[in-house]
Amino acid sequence: MRKFAAPLALLLASTACTTMEAAPAPVAAAADRMVSPILTSPEAVDTLTHAQPQVARVTHVALDLDLDFDAKRVGGTAQLTVLAAPGAEEIVLDTNGLEIAQVTDGQGRALSYAVGEAVAEGGKGAPLTIRLDGAETLRIAYRAPADASALQWLSPEQTKGGEHPFLFSQGQAILNRSWIPTQDSPGIRQTWEARITAPEPLDVVMSGVRQGEPEDLGDGRRAFTFVMDKPVPPYLIALAAGDIDFRAIGPRTGVWAEPATLDRAWREVNDTEEMVVAAEELYGEYRWGRYDMIVLPPAFPYGGMENPVMTFLTPTFIAGDRSNNGLVAHELAHSWSGNLVTNAVWGDSWLNEGVTTYFENRIVEAVYGKQRAEQEAALMFANIQETLAEVGADAPGTALSTDGGYQLGSAIAYDKGAFFLRTVESVVGRERFDAWLRQWFDNHAFQPATSELFLADMMENLVQGEAEADRLQLREWIFEPGLPANVARPDPAAFAAVDAAVSAYAAEGTIPDGYAQWSSAERQRFLDNIPKQRTAEQLAALNKALGLSGTGNNEELFLWLELALANRYEPAVPQAEEFLAEVGRAKFVRPLFRVLWDQDEWGRPIAQRIYAETRGRYHAVTRGGVDRILGTEG
């Protein structure tokens, strides 16, 4: 999952395509399906699942579901393949609000089951315990609730086209248990397949390979079939349905979007095939077949989500100049770190996000050049410093490996994790480091991992001698809070001109003449570092000179709105209100409501008025964050 990148288009003859033509994945027989191991060491025990995988675990999920846009419900059956230890009498699954109608075995024989008491804290939900009676296949008939936390149903008015409804899922970290009864833990990988029916003319995409053309059911509905023949953590099972079209980029890459968005989206991500090639040259074969993307309506709560073969993207990254395409590089890099090798528990989420953020920066360097990569790395480093200054360098949550607190978007999991790997690279050299990271992906492909495993692999396959081990400070980086002294800091020259402009503006109010020619990273650096206390006159002058309120780059617009609202700048309020009504990305929404709420008698009425109109449009992830800021009851 992630954040932010200029031209180098790979213009291929296939770019004129408007429909996806992909060979169906061969459907493996049950006996031939890949089964991933589970880890049983104490640090690999996931406290956010009810499952007991050492007793009985799910290895395959087959969904047959109908999408009901009127009732905002998903319902049908989930058929689970179970691998049980000798003598195991029951299996425990995760659910959250699911209405279970019946459980049978592979021969249709009813099995007894019980739904336990729900654990409200953290969305853990309720255990579904099923008596196996020797069954290796379970068939669960069920419906997901209308308020399933993983699903967001959009009215036509919330889409770009305005004519048809839209649905998308967001499973990370433990939300998929609200629409799929399975063992919802990143350490319990599963293959899956799905048959999804939806009303015409909506198309359905999933994070699996589509099998042929949709089937016309003759009742105004069509059925779409998908297969994921490689075991994935359950949070990566994803679904989207709406009025969407496809356009190819390269032989294995393309983008889906609403028709009104497709042209802009396609132009923005047209470097994707080149990114895949660069990623493979760095760390080995792309193992998922296709790499497609879908640009969702702006209610999507994240920058991107690395769902295999179908990355989900926010439209807020579209800037017209590919300046935010680090987001695409990040989600692509997850095809190795996160999807191929996955943290077994969410307290080790840096194994997904930190490794991916490092990899993202290497892709950016390969495709867009060293200067841009160094500038984006410098922005990451600033995030780390700001976080440590806010929470304290000794705060336990600033260690990479935590006791289970999963803070999505944290500068620690993402950026400190990336700088850990940058530091290791600086000590051992890029050639040795790249060879080691490639073998990590190869030797742990389709498996869960822990921080302890990562450290042990480094010690065995990378570190040469005690002196080098002392220089690397590996254990301190992974398990201790703060930022170790050996951190490989970004090149100070990356933003030398911008930092000089910040100093000139702070000292004399000098507005830089060359702002329009700067890169987006440079503009973000300037806006994020100028003095935070500004008068209305100073803000008006800044906006007039730099055109801040008219930028087409949402990363820059957010920084302008944040600065303006923090200084109670009335002319910015209508634009902030429009922005918060349109955009559901938590990265933007939560901080803007926070800055309004912090303005007491001026900002709180504004925040309450806006939220009264927008709350129902936000995904549960975004809504929950703003609820906590405003003290709103759901």
N, C-alpha and C positions, 0 to 999 in steps of 0.2 A: 504494500500500500504506500501512496506517496504524493510528492510535491513537484518540482519544476523542470526548457532549452532553446537555428539559422540554417540556412539553406544548404543543400547538397542533395537535391532530389534525385531519386533513381527512377527515371521515366521509362517505363516499360510498356510494351504494346498492350499488356493486359490491363492497363489502367482504365481503359474504356469500358470494362465490364461493369454491368450493373446487377448481376446475380452471382452468387457464389457457386462454383462448381468444384466440389471436393469429393474425392473417392471415399465411399463409406469405409469406416474402420471395420476390420474383420471382427466378428463377434466370437470371442473365445468361449469354448465349452467350459462348464464349471470346473472341470478337473484341470484345465489348462490355464486358469486365471492366475496371475501373479499374486502372491500373498506376502505382504511385507511383515517383517518381524515387529514385535513390540518390545519395549525396554522395561525391565523389571527392577532396575536399581532404584534406591530410595528417592534420588533426585528426579527420577522420571515419572513419579506418581503424580497424576493430574488431579488436583483437589477440586477442579471445576466441572468434573463429570461424576455421575452416579455409577458409571460403568465399572465392572470388575473384569477387565480383559484377560487376566491370568486364568480366570475360571471359564469364561465364555466370551467370545468376541465376534463382531460382525466383520466379514471379509468382502461382502458384495451387497449392493443395494439396487433393487429394480423398482422404479417408480412408475405408476400408471395413474396420472392425476388429471383432473379437469380444473380449468381456471374459470371461476364464476365472478365476472366483473360486477354484476349487479349486487351480489351479496358480499363481495370482497372476501371470498373464501376459496381455498384450495382444498380439494378432497379427492380421495380415491384409495389406492392401496400402495403399500410398500412391502416388497418381498425381500427378506433378508436371508443371506446365506451365513450360517453360523459355524464357527470352529470352536468346539468345546473341549475342555480337559476331560480325561477319563473320569467318569463318575459325576460330572457336573449335572446338577438338577435344574438349574435355572440360568437365565441371562438377564442382565439389567441394562436397560436402554435409558437414554435421556429424552425427556419431553418437556415442553413448556406451553401449557394451554391446549394441547391436542385433545380432541374428542375421539376416544378409541371406541369403535363399534364392535369389533370382533378380531380375534387372533386365531389363526388356524395353522396347521402344519402343511407340508407339501402335498399331502393327500386330501386336504380339506377337513381334517379332523380338528375339532375345536380344542384349543389349549387354554388352560386357566391362566389368568393374569391379574395383576393388581397395580393400580396407580397410587404411588405413595404420596406423602405430604410434600407439597411444593416448598422449595427454599427460595424465598423472595429475593434475598440478598444476592446481588451480582447476576441475576437472571439465570441461576442454576436450574430452576424448574423442578420437576418432579420425576422420580424414578419410575420407570415402567418395568416391572418384574414379571417375567414370563416363565412358566413351568415348561421345560423342554420335552419331557417324556420321550427322550430319544430323538427328537426332531432336529434335523440339520437345516431345514428351511422353515422360515416363519412368514406368514402372510398377514399383514396388519391392515384392516380397513379402518379409515380414520378421516377426520376433517381438521384442518388447521383453523384456529380462531380468526375472526375478522381483524383483530388487533395483533396478529402475529408480528413479533418484533423484527423478524428478518425481512418482512415483506412490506413494500410501500406501493399502495394503489393510488394512481394519479387520475384525476378527472381529466376530461379533454382540455379543460381550461388551463391545466397545469403543464400541458405539453406545448411544443413549438407550433405544431400543426393546428391544434385547437379542435380537432374533429373526433378523435378516438381516445379511449382511455389507455393507460400504460401501467405496467407492473414490472418491478424489478426486485430482486432479492439482494441481501447483504448479509453474509453468514459469519464473517469474522467479528468477534472471536468465538462466541458460543451462542449465536443467534439461530443457527439452522435447526436446532431442536424445537423451534416454534413452528416449523412446517414439515420436518422429516423426523420420524421416530427412528433414531439410530444411536450409536455411541458417539457422541459429539465431542470428540477429543482429538487434538492434533496428532497425538501419538498412536491413534488407531486408524491406520490408513485403510481405505476401501476402494475397490473398483465399483463402478455403477453404470446403470443404463436408465433411460427414462422414455416414457411415452406421455406426451403432454397434449391435451386438446384445448383449443382456444377458438373464440368466435372469429369468423371472417370479418374484415380482411387482415386481421392482426397476424404478424409473424412472431415466431418464438425462437429465441436463441438460448443456448445453455453452454456451460463450460465443459462440454463434451463434443465429439464430432457428430454433426448431423448426418443421419442415414437417409440419403436420397431426398426426394421431394415430399412435401407434406401430403398426407392422405385426406382426400375430400370425403367427409363422413355423411354428406347428403342432408344434413340438418342445420346448415349454416355454420358448421364448425369444421375445423381441420385438426388432424393429429400430426404431431411432429415427434420424431424419434431421434434419440441421441445415445452415444456410447462413449464412456471413458474407460478404456481397457487397461489403464495404468492406475495402481492404487494411489489415492490422494487422501489427505486429511479431509474430514467431512465438511469443514467450513468452506472448502473450495467448490462445493456443489452449488452452482448459481444458475439463475433463471432470469430472463427478461422477455417481455412480450409487449408489442405495440405496433404502431404504424411506422415501420422501419424499412430501409433499403440498404443494399450492400454495394460497395465499390471496391474493386481489387486495387492493390498497390503493387505487389510483386507476385511471384509464383506461389508463395505460401503465406502472404500477408494481405489483409484488407480491412475495411472499416464499415461498420453498420451505424446508421444514425437515422433520425427522422428526416424525411425528404427535405424539409426546410433548412436542415443543419448539415446535410451530407456534403455539399460542395466545400463549405468552410472546413469541416472536419477532415475531409480527404486531403485538402491542400496542407493542412496543419501537420498531419502525420505521415506525409509522403516520404519521409526519410526512414520509415520503419524497416523496410527490407534491408537497407544499409546497416541499420542498427543490429539486426539479427546476425548478419554476416560478421560484424565487428565483435559481437558477443561470442560467437562460435570460435573466432580466431583467438580470443582470450582464454576461454575456459571449456571448450569442447562442444560437442554436438548438441544442437537443439533437439530435444527428444520427444516433443509433443506433436509433431506433424505440422499443423497450421499454427500461425500466430495472427489471430484476428482481434479486433477491438470493437467495442460498441460505445459510442458517445451518447450517454443517457441524458434525459432532461435535467435541468439544473437542480432539482430536488435531491439528487444523489448526494449522500452526506460526506463523501471522501473525494480526494483528488483522483485516486484510481484504486482499483482492486484487481489483484493479479490472478483472477480466475483462469485456470488453464484453458488454452486455445481461444479464450474470449475475454480479454482484459476489459473491465468496465472502467469508463472514464467520465469525468465531469466535463461539461462544456465550458466551464470557467477557465480551463487552461488554454482555450483557443484565443490567441492574441493576433493572429494574422501574419506573424513573422517567425513562428516556431521557437520563440524565445523561452517558452515554458515546456519544451519537449523533453527536458530531463525527467518529467513525469512519465513519459512513454518509456524512456530508458530504464527507469526504476522498475516499472511493472514488468517489462521484458526480462530484466535481470532476475526477478523473482522466479522465472522459469527454471533457474538453477537453485538459487538460495531462497528457500521457502516452499516452493512447490516440489522440487526434486529432493532436497534435504530439508526437513521441517523440524522446528523446535518441538520437542515432545510435550513440553508444558509452557504455558504462557509467561511464566516468570523468566524464561529464556528467549523471549521474543526477539532479543537483539540478534540471535542466530539467523532469524529471517531478515529483520529490517536493517541491522547494522551491516551485515555482509552484503545485502542488496544495495544499500546506499553507497558503499565502497565500489561495488561493481557498476552501479549507475554512473558514477563519476568517471570510471575507466571507459565506458561506452561513449560518454560525452566527449572525453578527450580524443578518442579514436575518430569520432564522426565530426566533431565541431572544433577541435583543436585544444592545445594545452592551456591557452589563456582563459578560455571560457571555463574549462574544467577547474582551474585554480580559483577563479572568481566564485564559482558555485561552491567550491570547498570552503572558501573563506566565509561565505554566508553560513554554511553549516557550523563552522567553528564559532562564529558569533552566537549562534543558537545555543551551543553548549555553554559558553561563557555567561550568557544571559540567564540560562536556567540555573547554573551553579550560583550565580549572584543572588538569585531570587530565593532558592530553597536552602542554600548553604552547601559548601563543598563536602561536608561530612554527613549529609543526609543519606540514610540507607538506600533510598530509592535511586540514588545516582550511581550505584553499582550496575554493571551490565546485567549480571545474573541476580535476580531478586527472588523473594519468597512467594511469588505468584501474582504480585500486583502488575497487571498488564495495562500500561498507560499508552494508548494508541497515539501515535504522532509525537511521542516524547523525543526531545532532543537527545536523551540518553540512549534509548534503544536504537534510534536511527543514526544520529550524528556522532555521538561518542563511540558507538560501535564501528562506524566507518573510520573514524580517526584512530581507533585501535589498530585496524588493519593497515592504514596508511603508515602508522608508526612501525609496525612489524616489517612492512615492505622497505621502509627507509633504513632499517637496521640490517636486514639480510640481503637486500637487493631485489629488484623487480623480477629478474629471471628466476631466482630460486623461489620467491614468493608465489609467482604465477604458477610454477610447476606444482608447488604444494597445494594451492587452492584448487587447481584442476583435479588433482588426485583425490582431494576431499570430496568433491562432487561425484567423481566416478565411483569411489569406493563406498559411498554412503547413499547412492542413488535410490530413490523411492523408499527411504528409511527415515525414522525419527532420530533426533540427536539431542544431546544435552551439552551444557557448557563444559562439564567434566570430560565428555567424549572429545569435544573440540580441543580442549587443552591437552589431553593425552595424545591426540593425533599430532598436534603441533610439536610436542616434546619428542615424539617418536620419529616423525617424518620431515621435520623442518629444522628444529634447533640443533646447532652444532656446538656442543661443549658447554661447560658451566659458565664460562665468561660471557658467551652470547646469551645464555638464559638469563643471567643477571642483568644484562643490558636491556633485554626485552621486557622484563617485569610483567610477564603474562598473567600470573595469578593476581597481581595487584590490579591490572586493567580489568579483569573479568569479575572479580569478587569483592573488590574494595570500592568505596565511594570516591567521588571526586575525579580529578584528572591527573594522572601520573606525570611526574616531572619530565619524563622522556618523550612526551607527546611531540610528534612531528608537526609543528605549526605550519599553517599555510604561508605561502610566499607573500611577504608584506608588500611587494611591488604590485601584486594583483590589483589592488585598489588604491595605489599611491595617489593618482590624480584625483580620484573621487574623495579620498580622505582629506586631501588638501582643499578641495572645494567645500567640504563640510566645515573645516576649520575656518575658512574665509567667510562662510555664511554665518557661523556662530560668532565670529569676532566683529564683523563689519556689516553683516546683512547682505553680502555680495551673492547674488543669484547667478549660478554658472551659465555661461553663454552656450556651452556645448552640450547641454543636457539632452537635447533631442537626438544627438548623434551617439549618445552612450548606449551600451547594451542594457538589456532589462536588468541584469544582475547589478550593474553599476547604478542604475536609477533606484533600485530597491535599497542598495547600500546607502545612498544619499538620503533617501526619505526616512530610513530607519535610524539614522545616526545624527540628524540635525537636532537642535535643541527642542525638547518636547513642549515647553511652555511658549506659546506664540499668541500674539494679540490678533484680533480680527483683521486689523490692517495688514499685519505681516502675512497672515494666511491668504488674504485676498491678493496681495502682491505676488506671493509664491504661486498661487493657482493661475493667475493671469499670465505670468512669465513662462511657466512650465506646462500649462494646460493639463493640470493634474485631474480635474474632474471630467475631462474629456478623453482620458486614455482608454484604449481598447484592451489594455492588459489588466486583468482583474487582480493580479498580485500587487501591482502598483496602485490601482484604485483603492484596494483595501487599506494600504498603508496611508494613503491620503485621507480616507474617511476616518480611520482610527485617530490620526493626528488632529483632524478637524473637530471630531466629537469630543476628544479629550480636552479641547480648549473651548467647548461650548460655542462652536461657530455655527450660528443659525443657518446661513446659506447652504450648509452641507446637509442639513437634516432631511430635506425632501429627497435628495439623491440617496442618502443612507436608507431611508424608508423604502424607496424603490428597489434598491439593491437587496435588502433583507426580504422583501416580498418575492423576489425573483430567484434568489440563490439559496440553496439548502446546504451548501458545503460547510461542515462544522468548523473547519479551519478559519473561515471568514465570519460565520454567523456568531459563534460563541464569543470571540473577542470583542466584536462590535456591541453585543448586548452587555458584556462586562464593562466596557468603557462607558456606556450610557448609564448603567446602574451605579457606577462609581461617581457619577456627577450629581448624586443626591437629588435635591429638589428640582434641578434643571433637567437632568437626564432620565430620572426614573419614570416620570409620566410619559415621556416619549417612548421609552422601552416598553412600558406596559401597553400603550396604545398600539404599537407596532406588533407586539407579540400576540395580542388578542386577535389580530387579523391573520398572522402567519403561522401560529403554532400548529394548527391542523395540517399545514402543508409540509412540515418538516418530517424527515425520517426519525424513527425512535431514538437513534444515536444522537442526532443533533438536538432533538427536543429534550432529551434527558439532561444534556449539558446546560441548556438554557433554563430549564426548570430549576436546576440547582442554583443558578445565579440569581434568578428572580424569586425563588422560593415559591414557585407555582406548583400547585397540586394537579396531578394528572386527572 
